[in-house]
Amino acid sequence: QVHLKESGGGSVQTGGSLRLSCAASGFAISNCEMAWYRQAPGKGRELVSTIASGGTTYYVDSMKGRFTTSRDNAKNTMSLEMYSLKADDTADYYCAACWDSSEMPPYKYWGQGTQVTVTS
């Protein structure tokens, strides 16, 4: 059974850091593009970053220089390191796997999300 599980969320003060992890089971991430999305209270789900199977990364402009996505295909995991966190980064963060154009957002598998709260 396919499963994605995020961990590492929590509450942090403005300017602080957090590391989120995503553990996959039931399939191998090695051939899949992976992504992080987030959804703030009252807003739609938005892309944070993507990482291709070979490790090439993409970041939304507002996250560039503050967020770093990495993957470990051998461990079937993906991580998101977040620095210089702002109140606007408060959201539920979701791990997504395996790009699929028939889905919207275009990923086949999703985790349940982990909550990040940035306080002043």
Sequence and secondary structure as in RCSB ss.txt:
>XXXX:A:sequence
QVHLKESGGGSVQTGGSLRLSCAASGFAISNCEMAWYRQAPGKGRELVSTIASGGTTYYVDSMKGRFTTSRDNAK
NTMSLEMYSLKADDTADYYCAACWDSSEMPPYKYWGQGTQVTVTS
>XXXX:A:secstr
  EEEEE  EEEETT  EEEEEEEESS GGGS EEEEEE TTS EEEEEEE TT  EEE GGGTTTEEEEEETTT
TEEEEEE S  GGG EEEEEEEEE TTSSSSEEEE   EEEEEE 
